Amino acid sequence: MARIGIIGSAGRMGQALEQAIVSAGHECAGGVDKGGDVEKLADASDALVDFSAPVALAGNLRAAIGAGIPILVGTTGLDDSHMQAIDNAARAVPVLQTGNTSLGVTLLAHLVEEAASKLGPDWDIEIVEMHHRMKVDAPSGTALLLGQAAAKGRNVSLVGNMESGRHGHTGKRQEGAIGFAALRGGTVAGEHSVYFAGEQERITLTHLAENRMIFANGAVKGATWLIGKQPGRYAMTDVLGL
């Protein structure tokens, strides 16, 4: 039985995580939110799960390092400075950072990478995602994860090949581009489709999230998997052995 601490416990994911921890037979070591004592929580935990906000990431990583425990970072909207902070922390403790903790999405990303590698640049790639009206970042962390998988399959940089937010007279689609479209509305937990459009044929890979418990269950699986691992940066693909 592992003691898992929740950072961002008052949010929707935080509440789902508490349920998932107990259902998996583990102990919830407690939770903190903005202004809470994350160091105290880390000292009482075997692993931390962070679904808070990008601004809190540096302090959360420091708490994990101070307690010598692993941390799973599921917070989205991270930029290059956050990724560098994660890389630095991973030298001291195990860190798993992901845009989506769903095991199904993890497998989807693997399939997207394979498809992008095998089909080549003649096939256009478009990623469409839809989330509930309360989501504040776009494209979603999951969409970016899928875009990175596609870029990796093509052995290119996503940053240099990303097209997002098309509007007006944009000109023709750039060769090799990986396109993104974000839809917002209702209470959608998460829908992601990756389109591979070739000459006279099209392949669509899709994942539909019906309940956010799938993310909570995957996060618990990932956090417990991290316990006992060597310091380093890990991904959900490592949890599945992909």
Residue pairs with C-beta under 8 A, 6 or more apart in sequence:
1 25
1 26
1 27
2 26
2 27
2 46
2 47
2 223
2 224
2 227
3 26
3 27
3 28
3 29
3 44
3 45
3 46
3 47
4 17
4 21
4 26
4 27
4 28
4 29
4 45
4 46
4 47
4 48
4 49
4 220
4 223
4 224
5 28
5 29
5 30
5 31
5 32
5 41
5 42
5 44
5 45
5 47
5 48
5 49
6 14
6 17
6 18
6 21
6 28
6 30
6 31
6 32
6 48
6 49
6 51
7 31
7 32
7 38
7 41
7 48
7 49
7 50
7 51
7 52
7 56
7 60
8 14
8 31
8 33
8 50
8 51
8 52
8 53
8 75
9 15
9 17
9 18
9 30
9 31
9 32
9 33
10 31
10 33
11 33
11 51
11 52
12 212
13 51
13 74
13 212
13 215
13 216
13 219
14 31
14 33
14 51
16 212
16 213
16 215
16 216
17 28
17 49
17 51
17 216
17 219
17 220
18 28
18 31
19 213
19 216
20 213
20 216
20 217
20 219
20 220
21 27
21 28
21 220
22 28
23 217
24 217
24 220
24 221
24 224
26 220
26 224
29 41
29 44
29 45
29 46
30 41
30 44
30 45
31 41
32 38
32 41
33 52
34 52
34 53
34 56
38 48
38 56
38 59
38 60
38 63
39 63
39 66
39 67
41 48
41 63
42 48
42 63
42 64
42 66
42 67
42 69
43 67
45 67
45 69
46 69
46 227
47 69
47 70
47 71
47 72
47 223
47 224
47 226
47 227
48 60
48 63
48 64
48 69
48 70
48 71
48 72
48 223
49 71
49 72
49 74
49 219
49 220
49 223
50 56
50 57
50 60
50 71
50 72
50 73
50 74
50 75
51 74
51 75
51 219
52 60
52 75
53 75
53 77
54 75
54 77
54 78
54 79
54 82
56 75
57 73
57 75
57 78
57 82
57 85
57 86
58 85
60 71
60 73
61 71
61 85
61 86
61 88
61 89
61 95
62 89
64 70
64 71
64 89
64 93
64 95
65 89
65 92
65 93
68 93
69 93
69 227
70 93
70 94
70 95
70 96
70 223
70 226
70 227
70 229
71 89
71 93
71 94
71 95
71 96
71 226
72 95
72 96
72 97
72 98
72 101
72 219
72 222
72 223
72 226
73 86
73 95
73 96
73 97
73 98
74 98
74 99
74 100
74 101
74 215
74 219
76 99
76 137
76 140
76 141
77 136
77 137
77 141
78 86
78 97
78 141
83 97
86 95
86 97
86 233
87 233
89 95
90 231
90 232
90 233
91 231
92 231
93 231
94 226
94 229
94 230
94 231
94 232
94 234
95 232
95 233
95 234
96 222
96 223
96 225
96 226
96 233
96 234
96 235
96 236
96 238
96 239
97 233
97 235
98 106
98 141
98 145
98 222
98 235
98 236
99 140
99 141
99 142
99 143
99 144
99 145
100 106
100 141
100 142
100 145
100 190
100 215
100 218
100 236
101 215
101 216
101 218
101 219
101 222
101 236
102 207
102 209
102 214
102 215
102 218
103 214
103 218
103 221
103 236
103 239
103 240
104 207
104 214
105 142
105 145
105 146
105 192
105 207
105 209
105 236
106 218
106 236
106 237
106 239
106 240
106 242
107 240
107 242
108 146
108 192
108 194
108 205
108 207
109 145
109 146
109 149
109 237
110 149
110 237
110 240
110 242
111 205
112 146
112 149
112 150
112 153
112 194
112 205
113 149
113 150
113 152
113 153
114 153
115 153
115 194
115 196
115 203
115 205
116 125
116 149
116 150
116 151
116 152
116 153
116 154
116 196
117 153
117 154
117 155
118 153
119 196
119 198
119 203
120 154
121 154
121 175
121 176
122 198
122 199
123 196
123 197
123 198
123 203
124 173
124 177
124 179
124 195
124 196
124 197
124 198
125 150
125 177
125 178
125 179
125 194
125 195
125 196
125 197
126 178
126 179
126 180
126 181
126 194
126 195
126 197
127 139
127 143
127 146
127 147
127 150
127 178
127 179
127 180
127 181
127 192
127 193
127 194
127 195
128 180
128 181
128 183
128 192
128 193
128 195
129 139
129 140
129 142
129 143
129 180
129 181
129 182
129 183
129 190
129 191
129 192
129 193
130 182
130 183
130 184
130 185
130 188
130 190
130 191
131 140
131 182
131 183
131 184
131 188
131 189
131 190
131 191
132 184
132 185
132 186
132 187
132 188
132 189
133 184
133 185
133 186
133 187
135 184
138 182
138 184
139 147
139 164
139 180
139 182
140 182
140 190
140 192
142 190
142 192
143 180
143 182
143 192
144 158
146 192
146 194
147 158
147 162
147 178
147 180
148 158
150 158
150 178
150 194
151 157
151 158
151 161
151 178
154 161
154 176
156 176
158 178
161 174
161 176
161 177
161 178
162 177
162 178
162 180
163 173
163 174
163 177
163 178
163 179
163 180
164 179
164 180
164 181
164 182
165 180
166 179
166 181
173 179
189 209
189 210
189 211
189 212
190 207
190 208
190 209
190 212
191 206
191 207
191 208
191 209
192 206
192 207
193 204
193 205
193 206
193 207
194 204
194 205
194 206
195 202
195 203
195 204
196 202
196 203
196 204
196 205
209 215
218 236
221 239
222 236
222 239
225 238
225 239
226 234
